Amino acid sequence: MPAAKDPANAIGPAIILVEPQLGENIGMVARAMANFGLSELRLVNPRDGWPSEKARAAASRADHVIDATKVFDDLASAVADLNFVFATTARERDGFKPVRGPVEAGRALRAHGQAGLRTGILFGRERFGLYNDEVGLADEVVTFPVDPGFSSLNIAQAVLLMSYEWMKSGLADETATNFSGPELMPATKEQLHSLFTYLEGALEARGYFRPEEKKPKMVDNLRAVLTRAGFAEPELKVLRGIISSLDRFSPAMPRGDGSPGDDPRRLPARKRAADKES
């Protein structure tokens, strides 16, 4: 994982769930947080109480988040020590608070954290989210660009999105990945032309080019298909091996059943080739 821009001063936001109902949902929130480096979970008046074995089971070994979870009787107490708070909502609210998208919100949280400020993100109840007066305790609003016709997000999904944006905002390169595919050397034109020649010969032996007068156009089309992909050298070797196997063996003469040259279905093609040479 690429290093954060300033990891020593990047204080992650607290995730605050207001009156969450199911222990399983809390556990999935903890798991989402752990995926992206967040560990401070706060619960406001959880319906089924705390601690919760269902939450621990759903957390999938994010025990450090579950063990450090704090419970508050009201939202005001849960945000009392924070300097900056976002409230998540899927619908427009009355008021004068700035509204951000998740990308901008993640960067703002990162900047505040690097400045040494304590931040938090409010998430509402599973069924209907946050009340207006609860949104009023936040500094700004963050909303997700979801389909207006189906804007409901599972609480763990919402936490996952914000946790991801916070983590991504701290990467030296936001497009970087933890691992990459192999670096393959592009095939040379000589290797590609050799494959063309080999394939054309194999297809000729099988009687593929019919009628004969259409062969030049069929060859042109075949070469156009194979050059479009931009094959690497190892990929050409795979293709050549496949063609070789198809050229040498058939259902009537499988591998290990004598010489493939004895396949009777190849004899007419061989005779035509011999006639051309003569």
Number of C-alpha atoms within 10 A of each C-alpha: 10 13 10 17 15 15 13 8 16 19 20 22 27 21 25 27 28 26 23 24 17 16 23 19 20 25 26 23 29 31 26 25 26 21 15 17 13 21 24 21 22 24 24 20 18 21 13 12 14 14 15 15 13 14 22 22 15 18 25 14 14 21 18 13 22 24 13 12 18 16 19 17 13 13 19 12 12 21 22 9 11 14 15 20 23 25 22 26 24 19 11 9 14 8 9 9 13 10 19 17 14 22 17 15 22 23 17 18 27 29 18 19 21 19 12 13 18 19 22 24 24 27 24 21 16 19 12 10 23 21 13 11 8 15 24 17 17 19 14 19 25 21 18 18 9 11 8 9 6 8 12 17 16 13 20 20 14 20 25 21 17 26 25 20 21 25 19 21 21 21 17 14 14 12 7 12 9 6 7 7 5 6 7 11 11 14 16 12 10 9 14 19 13 14 19 18 11 16 19 17 15 17 16 17 20 17 16 14 17 10 8 10 9 10 14 11 11 15 15 10 11 14 16 11 10 14 13 8 8 11 18 16 15 13 15 18 15 11 14 17 12 11 16 14 13 14 19 16 18 14 8 11 17 14 13 8 10 11 12 17 14 11 16 11 14 17 14 13 16 16 12 14 14 10 9 8 7 6
